């Protein structure tokens, strides 16, 4: 579990570098400001998550000050409508196709299932409850099949976001997951123009920030592995 979380942290850190090369100097200034705020804000208040304040604050600053930096909108076009049912993929359903798809599908399924079960175990530990891992696995599999019929990508539970949701947000029921999805749907589909103005430097700061390690016996906000 510790190795998985450490590898995940390294991958997240490394994948931020493309957004820090061949960019205006203002990107580095925004990055430094974002990291400083992430450290400073929790000392003042925990009522609102520091990453949210950093993203909103840096976005407002770049828009109002007219600072030209790479934004989310520069990474690609955001959807402007709900997904539609497309049915089965337009590929021949043969053994040769299966040979091509199977290795990648198996790898994604194993990693996704592993992370989902670890997330469930960590939540059980933090909340002192017991979850049904079999039900979680079946639910994830069915959801990914249905998602594929709408042209979506496979997904799984994420350790970092799950622990932050439980410890920082105080989530204890399925309602938190529903609200998270609904909020993101509104942001992407209804407020795509606003999301497109978010500077990538703000997201790099949030993704690259590592919260201070808590005292022994507690779970950190990143993944909880130290527990």
Secondary structure, 3 states (H helix, E strand, C coil): CHHHHHHHHHHHHHCCHHHHCCCCHHHHHHHHHHHHHHHHHHHHCCCCCHHHHHHHHHHHHHHHHCCCCCEHHHHCCCCCCCCCCCCCCCCCCCHHHHHHHHHHHHHHHHHHHHHHHHHHHHHHHHHCCCCCHHHHHHHHHHHHHHHHHCCCCCCCCCHHHHHHHHHHCCCCCCHHHHHHHHHHHHHHHHCHHHHCCCEHHHHHHHHHCCCCCCCCCCCCCCCCCCC
